Amino acid sequence: MEPAAIITAFVTLFVVIDPVGLAPLFIALTDGMSDAQRRRIGWRAVAIAAVLLTLFGLAGDSILDFVGISLPAFQIAGGILLFLTALDMLFERRTERREGQSAENDNDPSVFPLATPLLAGPGALATMILLVGEGQSTLHAIMVLLVMLSVLALAMLFFVLAGPLSRVLGRTGTMVVTRLLGMLLAALSVQFIIDGLRGTGLYS
């Protein structure tokens, strides 16, 4: 796996999972809890998300074969899904939906909504299938999994730093960062669609 591909995989997963945007929501979900409780919930959520993303990434080809979907078709569909996610980020619909989900949860939020759908949501699961499917070697799959784990490790870091980070960024700062990530994700999603069209032979 070339360095450029590793960087692309990291940026794509980072934008889709959006650890920065999750930090203020983590604060809301763990309001009134001690630092130790927050760390336990954060670690549990990250571990569950890692398992889900790993299983979906490794079983992605089998799932596609079982339902009779070609990789180019899934690349195009995944690109469209990521583009819709980017639009949500650009127009704040993603933040509003996440806040609505967090407001409905009064108990331990580690499994829902933190692990899924916030960390390991449909966009992240689709991205894992796309990234693992881009290569045919075991080393490629391992590198994608390591990239995914590094993004989740950053998410955990943001969870730990959520309190100070939210005070530094503020509501406006978080909105600016989310919009910048949305623009980047939109460009990456278009690239997925272009690659899918090339794979079908409709575009060269």
C-alpha positions in Angstrom: 0.0 0.0 0.0 1.6 3.3 -1.2 2.0 6.2 1.2 -0.5 8.3 -0.8 -3.1 5.5 -0.5 -2.5 5.3 3.3 -3.0 9.1 3.6 -6.2 8.9 1.5 -7.6 6.1 3.6 -6.7 8.0 6.8 -8.3 11.2 5.6 -11.4 9.5 4.3 -12.0 7.6 7.6 -11.1 10.6 9.7 -13.7 12.8 7.8 -16.4 10.1 7.9 -16.0 9.2 11.5 -15.4 12.9 12.4 -13.7 12.6 15.9 -13.7 16.4 16.2 -17.4 16.7 15.7 -18.0 13.9 18.1 -16.1 15.6 21.0 -18.9 18.0 22.0 -21.5 15.3 21.7 -19.4 13.0 23.9 -19.6 15.8 26.5 -23.4 16.0 26.2 -23.7 12.2 26.4 -21.5 12.0 29.5 -22.8 15.1 31.3 -22.5 14.8 35.1 -20.1 11.8 34.9 -16.6 11.7 36.4 -13.5 11.6 34.3 -13.0 7.9 35.1 -16.6 7.1 34.0 -16.1 9.1 30.8 -12.9 7.2 30.0 -14.5 3.8 30.5 -17.4 4.8 28.3 -15.0 6.2 25.6 -12.9 3.0 25.6 -15.9 0.7 25.4 -17.4 2.7 22.5 -14.1 2.7 20.6 -13.6 -1.0 21.1 -17.1 -1.9 19.9 -16.7 0.4 16.9 -13.4 -1.2 16.1 -14.9 -4.7 16.1 -17.8 -3.6 13.9 -15.6 -1.8 11.4 -13.1 -4.7 11.3 -15.8 -7.3 10.7 -17.5 -5.3 8.0 -14.2 -4.5 6.3 -13.0 -8.1 6.2 -16.4 -9.5 5.3 -17.1 -6.8 2.7 -16.2 -8.9 -0.3 -18.2 -11.9 0.9 -21.2 -9.7 1.5 -21.0 -8.2 -2.0 -20.6 -11.6 -3.6 -23.6 -13.0 -1.7 -26.0 -10.3 -2.8 -24.5 -10.1 -6.3 -23.1 -6.6 -6.3 -19.9 -5.7 -8.1 -17.2 -3.6 -6.5 -17.6 -0.7 -9.0 -21.3 -0.6 -8.3 -20.6 -0.5 -4.6 -17.9 2.2 -5.1 -20.5 4.4 -6.9 -23.1 3.8 -4.3 -20.6 4.4 -1.5 -19.5 7.6 -3.1 -23.1 8.8 -3.3 -23.6 7.9 0.4 -20.4 9.7 1.4 -21.5 12.7 -0.7 -24.8 12.9 1.2 -22.9 12.7 4.5 -20.8 15.6 3.3 -23.9 17.6 2.5 -25.2 16.9 6.0 -22.0 18.2 7.5 -22.0 21.3 5.3 -25.6 22.2 6.2 -25.4 21.1 9.8 -28.0 18.3 9.4 -25.5 15.7 10.6 -24.9 17.6 13.8 -28.6 18.2 14.4 -29.3 14.5 13.9 -26.5 13.4 16.2 -27.7 15.8 18.9 -31.2 14.4 18.6 -29.9 10.9 19.0 -27.8 11.8 22.1 -30.8 13.6 23.7 -32.9 10.5 23.5 -30.3 8.3 25.4 -30.3 8.6 29.2 -28.3 5.5 30.1 -24.8 4.1 29.2 -24.2 5.7 25.7 -21.2 3.6 24.8 -23.0 1.1 22.6 -25.7 3.4 21.3 -25.3 6.0 20.1 -21.5 6.3 20.5 -20.3 3.0 19.0 -23.1 2.9 16.5 -24.2 4.9 14.6 -21.9 7.7 15.6 -18.4 6.0 15.3 -19.3 3.0 13.2 -22.2 4.4 11.1 -23.3 3.5 7.6 -20.8 5.8 6.0 -17.9 4.4 8.0 -18.9 0.8 7.3 -19.3 1.5 3.6 -15.9 3.2 3.6 -14.2 0.2 5.1 -15.6 -2.1 2.4 -14.4 0.4 -0.3 -10.9 0.8 1.1 -10.3 -2.9 1.8 -11.7 -3.7 -1.6 -9.3 -1.4 -3.4 -6.5 -3.9 -2.8 -6.2 -7.7 -3.3 -3.4 -8.5 -0.7 -3.6 -9.3 2.9 -1.1 -6.6 3.6 -3.4 -4.0 2.1 -6.3 -5.1 4.3 -4.0 -5.0 7.4 -2.9 -1.5 6.5 -6.5 -0.3 6.2 -7.3 -1.9 9.5 -4.3 -0.1 11.1 -5.4 3.2 9.6 -8.9 2.6 11.0 -7.6 1.9 14.4 -5.4 5.0 14.3 -8.5 7.1 13.5 -10.4 5.5 16.4 -7.4 6.1 18.7 -7.7 9.8 17.7 -11.4 9.7 18.5 -10.5 8.4 22.0 -8.0 11.1 22.4 -10.7 13.7 21.5 -13.0 12.0 24.0 -10.4 12.5 26.7 -9.8 16.1 25.6 -13.5 16.8 24.9 -14.0 19.2 27.8 -11.0 21.5 27.2 -11.4 21.2 23.4 -15.0 22.3 23.4 -14.1 25.3 25.5 -11.3 26.3 23.1 -13.2 25.8 19.9 -16.6 26.9 21.1 -19.8 26.4 19.0 -18.5 28.5 16.1 -15.1 26.8 16.0 -16.7 23.3 15.9 -19.0 24.4 13.0 -16.1 25.8 11.0 -14.1 22.5 11.4 -17.2 20.4 10.5 -17.7 22.4 7.3 -14.1 22.1 6.3 -14.2 18.4 6.8 -17.5 18.3 4.8 -15.9 20.0 1.8 -13.0 17.5 1.9 -15.4 14.5 2.2 -17.4 15.8 -0.8 -14.3 15.8 -3.0 -13.2 12.3 -1.8 -16.7 11.0 -2.5 -16.6 12.3 -6.0 -13.3 10.5 -6.5 -14.9 7.2 -5.3 -17.7 7.7 -7.9 -15.1 8.4 -10.7 -13.2 5.2 -9.7 -16.4 3.2 -9.8 -17.3 4.5 -13.3 -13.8 3.6 -14.5 -14.3 0.1 -13.1 -17.5 -0.4 -15.1 -15.9 0.7 -18.3 -18.3 3.5 -18.8 -15.6 6.1 -18.1 -11.9 6.0 -18.9 
